[in-house]
Amino acid sequence: VDHQKADWVSIHQRICQLLIPIRTSLPFHLSEEESKHSTEQLVKRQKYIIDLAHSTAQEFVLGGKHKEAIPAALHALRFSAEVYGSHAVQLVPAYLLLAEACTGVGHLLEASKYLSQAQWIVLRTPDCSVAIQYKLQRSLGLLSAAEGNFEQALYHLANDIYLAGSMFGLKSLEASGGYFHMANVFFGQNKMDIADSLYVKV
């Protein structure tokens, strides 16, 4: 009951009506053209649900409601796998959201598993975009910081800033997130001068 309630609050009430045509079986006697059209419509609906579930999970994470984000992120992951396949790079954003949400509720082992999946996909995708790579490094940095492994966290966050800076510029909003999290790590190490200078940069 608790699980169903959490799922309903997180995402299900937003996508419930959208799931009906997806779950309905196609009639048997369809022409090739009708069948193709139905398949295209199905994929269109699934992609819409992916976007909706992802943005909903992201809203919860940004609002500090990590527990509520998990069911929405799981829906984004499941539909991404249905549309793109279980090893596609399009699954990485959902894995990163799940990792961040799990880290937020203290489920570090689960977060680590999701990040391993994301990292494996990125390594298998030679033309993976820099935007996904820097977000992966940031997520690895945040998990390392949550585990208390500050040196590892700084390593990943430095990679995050390097990648984001190479694509968007070192003074970009994209890079500022890396600086901010790095400042938090130095703050946690009681290195206030470095932390303050990074906060000022942000």
N, C-alpha and C positions, 0 to 999 in steps of 0.2 A: 504494500500500500504506500509506504514512504517513497519507494522507488518510482511508482507510478505518479505520485503527486509531484515529485521533483521533476520528472520528465514533462509533466503537463505544464508546470510553472515555467520551466526553462524554454521549451520549444514546441511541445505538441499542440498546445492550443492555437499556435500560429500556423501550423502546417497540417492540422487534422483534415480539413476539407481538401487540401492539395493532394493528400495521400490516396484519396478514394479512386480517382482515375488511374493512378499509378498501380494500385493493387488490383484493379479490375482486369480480368483476362480479356484478351482480344478475341473477337468472334472468329470462328474457324474459316468461314467462307468469305475470305477477303481476296480481292484481286492483288496482284503484285504492287500496283500503284497505291492502293488503299493501305496495304500492309506497310509499305515504305513510309507513307505519310503518318500512319499511326506510330511507327517507331520513332520518327523525327519529333513528333509531338511529345512522346514519352520522355525522350532525352531532354527536350526543352524544359519540361516540367521538373525533371530531376535536377537540372542545372540551376533552375530557379530556387529549388529547395536548398541546394548546396549553398548558394549565395546568401539566402535568408538565414539558414542555420549558422553559417560562418559569421555573419555580421551580428547575429544575436549573441553568440558565444563571446565574440570580441567585446560587445557592449558590457556583458556581465564581467568579463575579466578587467576591463578598464574601470568598471565601477567597484572593483574589489569583491565581487560576488563570484568567487571561483567555483564554489560548489554548484551553483546554478548554471555555470558555463559548461560543465562537463556533458550533460545530456545533449545539449545543442551541438557541441563539438563532435560528439559521437555520431550524431545524425549526418553532419557534414562529411565525416570520414566515410561512413557507410555508403552514402550516395555517391561520393567521389569514386569509391572503389567500384561501384556498379557501373558508373558511366565511363571511367577511364582505365579501369583494371587495377588490381591490387598492388602493382609495383610502379605506378605512374607518378611523375613528379608533382602532378596536381593534388596528390594526397598530402604533400608536405605541410601546407598551411594548416590543415586540420590537425596533423600530428603535433605541430608546434603549439597550437592553441590548447590541445589536450595536455601537453607537457606543462605549459604555463599554469593552467587551471589546477592540475594535480600538485604542482609545486606550491601553489597558493593555499591548498588545503593540507599540505604536509605529507602527501603521498609521493615521496621522492623516488621510491623504487618504480612505481608506475610511470612517473614522469621520465625517468631514465630509459624505460622500455620504449616509450613513444619517441623519444629523441634518438634512440638507436635506430629505430625504423626509418625516421626522417633522414638521418645521416647516411644510412645504407642506400636509400633511394638517391640522395644527392650524389654520392660517390659513383653510383651506377649511371648517372646522367651527365655525360661530358659537356653538353651545352646548357647545363642548368644555369638559370639567370642569377646574376649577382644579387638581385633583390631577395631571392630565396636564400642564398648562401649567407648573407649578412644576418638575416633573421635567425637562421639556424645557429650561427655563432653566438648571437645574443642569448638565445634560449639555453645553449650549453653553458654560457657564462652565468646566467641566472640560477641554473640548477647547481652548478659548482659552488656559487656563493651560498645558496640555501644549505648545501652540505657542509659548509664551513671550509671548503677548499679554495681559499682566496687567491693563491697563486695561479691555479688552474682557471679560476673565474677571470682574473686579469688577462690571462693569455687569450681566452676566447673573446673577451670584450675588446681587446686590442685588434683582433682579427675582424670583429664586427665593425669597428670604426674605420679600419683600413679599407674593407670592402665597400662599406656605405660611402666613405669619402671618395673612393676611386670612381664611383658611379655618379654620386650626387654632389660631391664637393665636401671638404672638411667642415665647412660652416653651414651645412644643410640641416634641416630638421631631422632627416633620416639618421645622420651621424650623431645628432645631439642626444638621442636615446642611449647610445653606447657610452658617451661621456657621462651621462647622468648615472647609469648603473655602475660605471667604473668609480665615480665619486662615492657612491654608496658603499662600495667594497673598501675603499680607502678609509671612509668614515668608520666602517666596522672594524678596521685594523687600528683605529685611533691615530691615523696619519692625517691630522686635521688640515695642515697647510696644503697638501696635495688635493684633498677632498674639496676644500674651499675654492681653490683655483679652478677646479673642474666644474664646480657648481656655477661659478661666475661665467665660465665659458658657455655653459648650457644657457 
